[in-house]
């Protein structure tokens, strides 16, 4: 039975890699203004990483056999998470750090390998050819958090030193960010605007169509975005991001600029590409490609209530203050 299932999976993957479409008679649906209708609920979930594993070099595409193995490994991991724990397992090491192991057990497992226009990709980054971030030698030290650390600000010295994710302010820029869960988006458009709202942190990007960038250099979390239609492709240019939007998925400074392209290529598929420029962090612009897949009918996005229960941040800062108090008390007792 497993052999038959594997053969069926491989056959389906081979058909997809050949670019065969199940909706060959599909035509672009348009709004009342004549533009392609991008509206609806979409997701960008995938197990494919942003950066290509170094061992794969310039291998841009997986074979059908490789995809089947990767996706089966993800399914196996999902089953392992649900298995009972060994009651006789050893305790964690004394004094060791506690991570997010428990959260991982309740987080999503992404099974699907990223497929873009019939190719199963080894990374989201396609340029440079090695699929890696083209960091400058000191690029990682240019973002605001690295600079604050170099100036002596500790990670628990105040809320400003924590990441925007810790502070429930942002988890990246939708849809370029692929996060551990809540990778869902809603697109709404009219003649003059396109709104893209991510389920994660309910961030809403407002894209002004056929407008100029704002005349002042005002930094915002999601930048100043303007767009235009190039044929049936929506092209969006964004700049003036707050430097604190920097994240390990996209290290950046206030020099960050994005050029994105949205092209609906099927009833349930949007081809998405983004070219990232930040001369303080990267030696050259780099490009990522993704597929946004339409959510099944009836599936919606839900409220992301992060601030309403964010006792973790309060606990982190309170714990740091207690450690400082204990140290001062110990120092006083030693005198």
SULVEN-V536391 format. One record per residue. N is the residue number from 1. RES is the residue in three letters. SS is DSSP state (2 for helix, 1 for strand, 0 for the rest). PHI is phi in degrees with one decimal (999 if undefined). OMEGA is omega in degrees with one decimal (none if undefined). Layout:
n/res/ss/phi/omega
N/RES/SS/PHI/OMEGA
N/RES/SS/PHI/OMEGA
This chain:
n/res/ss/phi/omega
1/UNK/0/999/178.9
2/UNK/2/-61.9/179.7
3/UNK/2/-65.3/178.4
4/UNK/2/-64.2/178.9
5/UNK/2/-62.8/179.4
6/UNK/2/-61.8/178.7
7/UNK/2/-63.1/179.1
8/UNK/2/-65.0/178.6
9/UNK/2/-62.7/-179.8
10/UNK/2/-62.4/179.6
11/UNK/2/-63.4/179.4
12/UNK/2/-64.6/179.8
13/UNK/2/-66.5/179.3
14/UNK/2/-64.1/177.7
15/UNK/2/-61.8/-179.5
16/UNK/2/-63.9/-177.7
17/UNK/2/-68.5/177.0
18/UNK/0/-80.7/176.0
19/UNK/0/79.8/179.9
20/UNK/0/-73.8/-175.2
21/UNK/0/-109.7/176.8
22/UNK/0/-88.1/178.8
23/UNK/0/-128.9/-176.1
24/UNK/0/-63.6/-178.8
25/UNK/0/-91.3/-178.6
26/UNK/0/-67.6/173.7
27/UNK/0/-125.7/-177.8
28/UNK/0/-63.7/173.9
29/UNK/0/-83.0/-173.4
30/UNK/1/-120.3/175.4
31/UNK/0/-78.0/178.2
32/UNK/0/-65.5/179.4
33/UNK/0/-96.5/175.8
34/UNK/0/91.3/-179.3
35/UNK/0/-93.3/174.9
36/UNK/1/-54.5/-177.5
37/UNK/0/-87.7/180.0
38/UNK/0/-93.8/-169.0
39/UNK/0/-70.8/178.2
40/UNK/1/136.0/-179.6
41/UNK/1/-107.9/-172.6
42/UNK/1/-133.3/176.3
43/UNK/1/-139.8/177.8
44/UNK/0/-122.8/-176.7
45/UNK/0/-61.1/176.5
46/UNK/0/-167.5/174.1
47/UNK/0/-85.6/-178.9
48/UNK/0/-67.4/-178.0
49/UNK/0/-77.6/175.2
50/UNK/0/-64.3/178.9
51/UNK/0/-94.6/177.3
52/UNK/0/-73.4/172.8
53/UNK/0/-54.1/-174.6
54/UNK/2/-55.5/-176.5
55/UNK/2/-62.4/-178.3
56/UNK/2/-86.0/176.0
57/UNK/0/56.1/-179.0
58/UNK/0/-99.7/177.9
59/UNK/0/-71.6/-174.5
60/UNK/0/-85.7/-169.8
61/UNK/1/-127.4/172.1
62/UNK/0/-87.4/171.2
63/UNK/0/-78.7/178.2
64/UNK/2/-60.3/179.6
65/UNK/2/-65.3/179.5
66/UNK/2/-65.6/179.0
67/UNK/2/-63.7/180.0
68/UNK/2/-59.6/-179.5
69/UNK/2/-67.3/-179.3
70/UNK/2/-64.1/-178.3
71/UNK/2/-70.2/176.5
72/UNK/2/-67.5/177.3
73/UNK/2/-61.8/178.0
74/UNK/2/-66.2/177.7
75/UNK/2/-64.5/178.5
76/UNK/2/-62.7/179.5
77/UNK/2/-63.5/178.5
78/UNK/2/-61.9/178.1
79/UNK/2/-68.6/-179.7
80/UNK/2/-63.5/179.8
81/UNK/2/-62.0/-177.2
82/UNK/2/-82.6/-177.7
83/UNK/0/-72.7/178.6
84/UNK/0/-62.5/176.4
85/UNK/0/-76.6/177.5
86/UNK/0/-73.6/-177.9
87/UNK/0/-65.9/-178.4
88/UNK/0/-99.8/-178.9
89/UNK/0/-66.5/-179.1
90/UNK/0/-71.3/177.3
91/UNK/0/-71.4/176.1
92/UNK/0/-66.1/-177.7
93/UNK/0/-62.8/179.9
94/UNK/0/-62.3/178.9
95/UNK/0/81.2/-179.2
96/UNK/0/-74.3/179.9
97/UNK/0/-77.4/175.2
98/UNK/0/-99.1/-178.6
99/UNK/0/-97.5/-178.5
100/UNK/0/-106.2/-178.1
101/UNK/2/-57.5/-179.8
102/UNK/2/-65.1/179.1
103/UNK/2/-61.4/-178.8
104/UNK/2/-59.1/-179.7
105/UNK/2/-65.0/-178.8
106/UNK/2/-111.2/179.9
107/UNK/0/-90.0/-179.8
108/UNK/0/-69.1/167.5
109/UNK/0/-112.4/-179.3
110/UNK/0/-83.6/-175.4
111/UNK/0/-93.6/-168.4
112/UNK/0/-71.8/170.3
113/UNK/0/-79.5/-177.1
114/UNK/0/-59.1/176.2
115/UNK/1/-115.6/179.0
116/UNK/1/-124.8/178.4
117/UNK/0/50.0/174.7
118/UNK/0/87.5/179.4
119/UNK/1/-106.1/175.1
120/UNK/1/-92.3/-167.5
121/UNK/1/-90.0/176.6
122/UNK/0/-86.1/178.1
123/UNK/0/-160.3/173.3
124/UNK/0/-73.4/178.5
125/UNK/1/-73.4/177.5
126/UNK/1/-113.1/177.9
127/UNK/1/-143.2/12.4
128/UNK/0/-64.0/-175.6
129/UNK/0/-59.9/179.3
130/UNK/0/-80.6/177.4
131/UNK/0/68.0/-176.5
132/UNK/0/-118.4/174.0
133/UNK/0/-62.3/178.7
134/UNK/0/-86.3/-176.3
135/UNK/1/-67.1/164.3
136/UNK/0/-68.0/-179.9
137/UNK/0/-52.7/179.4
138/UNK/0/-109.3/-173.3
139/UNK/2/-60.6/-177.9
140/UNK/2/-66.2/-178.9
141/UNK/2/-89.8/-174.3
142/UNK/0/-93.5/-178.4
143/UNK/0/-74.5/-170.2
144/UNK/2/-64.1/-177.6
145/UNK/2/-71.1/177.0
146/UNK/2/-65.1/178.9
147/UNK/2/-67.6/178.4
148/UNK/2/-63.9/178.4
149/UNK/2/-62.2/179.5
150/UNK/2/-63.8/179.3
151/UNK/0/-85.2/175.8
152/UNK/0/103.6/178.8
153/UNK/0/-78.1/179.9
154/UNK/0/-80.8/-176.6
155/UNK/0/-66.9/178.9
156/UNK/0/-121.7/179.4
157/UNK/0/-76.5/179.4
158/UNK/0/178.2/-177.9
159/UNK/2/-61.6/-178.0
160/UNK/2/-63.0/-177.9
161/UNK/2/-79.5/179.9
162/UNK/0/-82.8/-179.4
163/UNK/0/-68.9/176.3
164/UNK/0/-62.3/175.0
165/UNK/0/-67.9/176.4
166/UNK/0/-58.1/-175.8
167/UNK/0/-90.0/179.7
168/UNK/0/62.0/-178.7
169/UNK/0/-100.9/-178.7
170/UNK/0/-168.6/174.1
171/UNK/0/-127.0/-175.9
172/UNK/0/113.5/-174.4
173/UNK/0/-111.3/179.0
174/UNK/0/-73.1/1.2
175/UNK/0/-97.2/-178.1
176/UNK/0/-65.6/-177.9
177/UNK/0/-81.5/171.3
178/UNK/0/-109.4/-172.2
179/UNK/0/-102.6/-175.1
180/UNK/0/-66.9/179.3
181/UNK/0/-163.6/178.8
182/UNK/0/58.5/179.9
183/UNK/0/-85.6/-177.2
184/UNK/1/-124.5/-174.7
185/UNK/1/-141.8/170.9
186/UNK/1/-121.2/176.8
187/UNK/1/-111.8/175.2
188/UNK/1/-127.3/-178.5
189/UNK/1/-143.1/168.9
190/UNK/0/-139.0/-174.9
191/UNK/0/-68.8/-171.2
192/UNK/0/-112.3/-175.2
193/UNK/1/-141.9/165.6
194/UNK/1/-126.7/177.6
195/UNK/1/-112.1/176.9
196/UNK/1/-122.4/-178.0
197/UNK/1/-110.7/176.6
198/UNK/1/-89.5/175.9
199/UNK/0/-65.8/178.5
200/UNK/2/-68.7/180.0
201/UNK/2/63.7/-177.9
202/UNK/2/39.7/175.8
203/UNK/0/-70.1/178.4
204/UNK/1/-118.7/175.8
205/UNK/1/-93.5/178.3
206/UNK/1/-104.2/-177.1
207/UNK/1/-104.9/178.5
208/UNK/1/-86.4/-176.8
209/UNK/1/-93.9/175.5
210/UNK/0/55.8/178.3
211/UNK/0/-125.5/172.8
212/UNK/0/-90.2/173.2
213/UNK/0/-63.5/179.1
214/UNK/0/-58.6/-173.1
215/UNK/0/-74.0/-178.7
216/UNK/0/-115.9/-174.1
217/UNK/0/-91.3/-178.6
218/UNK/0/-93.4/-176.2
219/UNK/0/-88.5/176.2
220/UNK/1/-131.3/-177.0
221/UNK/0/-58.8/-175.3
222/UNK/0/-107.2/174.2
223/UNK/0/75.8/176.5
224/UNK/1/-101.6/-172.5
225/UNK/1/-114.0/173.2
226/UNK/1/-127.2/-176.4
227/UNK/1/-138.5/175.9
228/UNK/1/-156.0/178.9
229/UNK/1/-93.4/174.9
230/UNK/1/-110.1/-169.4
231/UNK/0/66.6/178.7
232/UNK/0/-100.2/179.7
233/UNK/1/-109.6/174.6
234/UNK/1/-84.7/178.9
235/UNK/1/-108.3/-175.8
236/UNK/1/-127.5/174.7
237/UNK/1/-114.6/-177.2
238/UNK/1/-130.4/176.3
239/UNK/1/-153.4/179.9
240/UNK/0/62.1/175.0
241/UNK/1/-85.8/169.9
242/UNK/0/-64.3/-179.7
243/UNK/2/-65.2/-178.4
244/UNK/2/-72.9/177.1
245/UNK/2/-73.1/178.8
246/UNK/0/-55.1/-174.1
247/UNK/1/-149.1/-177.0
248/UNK/0/-62.2/175.6
249/UNK/0/-77.6/178.4
250/UNK/1/-156.1/178.0
251/UNK/0/-70.2/-173.1
252/UNK/0/-154.6/173.9
253/UNK/0/-125.9/177.5
254/UNK/0/-74.1/174.9
255/UNK/0/-91.9/-178.6
256/UNK/0/-61.4/171.2
257/UNK/1/-137.3/179.5
258/UNK/1/-123.6/168.7
259/UNK/1/-123.2/-174.9
260/UNK/1/-111.5/177.8
261/UNK/1/-132.9/178.1
262/UNK/1/-118.3/179.9
263/UNK/1/-134.7/178.4
264/UNK/1/-78.5/-173.4
265/UNK/1/-120.0/177.5
266/UNK/1/-173.1/-178.9
267/UNK/0/-54.9/-173.0
268/UNK/0/-124.9/-173.2
269/UNK/1/-147.4/172.8
270/UNK/1/-115.4/171.3
271/UNK/1/-82.6/-177.0
272/UNK/1/-127.8/173.3
273/UNK/1/-134.0/178.4
274/UNK/1/-141.7/173.0
275/UNK/1/-107.4/-173.9
276/UNK/1/-105.3/176.8
277/UNK/1/-127.5/171.1
278/UNK/0/-154.4/-172.9
279/UNK/0/-65.7/178.0
280/UNK/0/-80.4/-175.8
281/UNK/0/-108.8/-171.0
282/UNK/1/-119.1/-179.7
283/UNK/0/-74.8/-177.9
284/UNK/0/-159.3/171.0
285/UNK/0/-63.0/174.5
286/UNK/1/-129.5/-173.6
287/UNK/1/-125.1/173.1
288/UNK/1/-115.0/173.5
289/UNK/1/-128.4/179.5
290/UNK/1/-141.3/169.0
291/UNK/1/-115.0/171.8
292/UNK/1/-96.3/-176.8
293/UNK/1/-105.9/-179.1
294/UNK/1/-68.9/176.8
295/UNK/0/-70.2/177.7
296/UNK/0/-59.1/179.3
297/UNK/0/-54.4/178.9
298/UNK/0/93.0/178.7
299/UNK/0/-85.8/-176.5
300/UNK/0/-118.8/170.2
301/UNK/0/-109.1/-171.0
302/UNK/0/-124.6/-178.8
303/UNK/0/-62.1/177.3
304/UNK/0/-107.1/-174.8
305/UNK/0/-88.5/-177.7
306/UNK/0/-90.5/-178.8
307/UNK/2/-62.5/-172.7
308/UNK/2/-67.6/177.6
309/UNK/2/-143.1/-172.4
310/UNK/0/-84.4/177.4
311/UNK/2/-75.3/179.7
312/UNK/2/-62.6/-179.8
313/UNK/2/-64.1/177.8
314/UNK/2/-61.0/179.7
315/UNK/2/-65.8/178.1
316/UNK/2/-60.3/-177.4
317/UNK/2/-69.8/179.2
318/UNK/2/-66.0/177.8
319/UNK/2/-63.2/178.7
320/UNK/2/-65.0/178.8
321/UNK/2/-66.0/178.9
322/UNK/2/-66.6/177.3
323/UNK/2/-61.3/177.7
324/UNK/2/-64.0/-179.2
325/UNK/2/-64.0/178.9
326/UNK/2/-62.2/-179.8
327/UNK/2/-65.8/178.2
328/UNK/2/-64.4/179.8
329/UNK/2/-66.3/179.0
330/UNK/2/-65.9/179.0
331/UNK/2/-64.7/178.9
332/UNK/2/-67.4/179.8
333/UNK/2/-67.7/-179.4
334/UNK/2/-71.0/178.6
335/UNK/0/-79.1/none
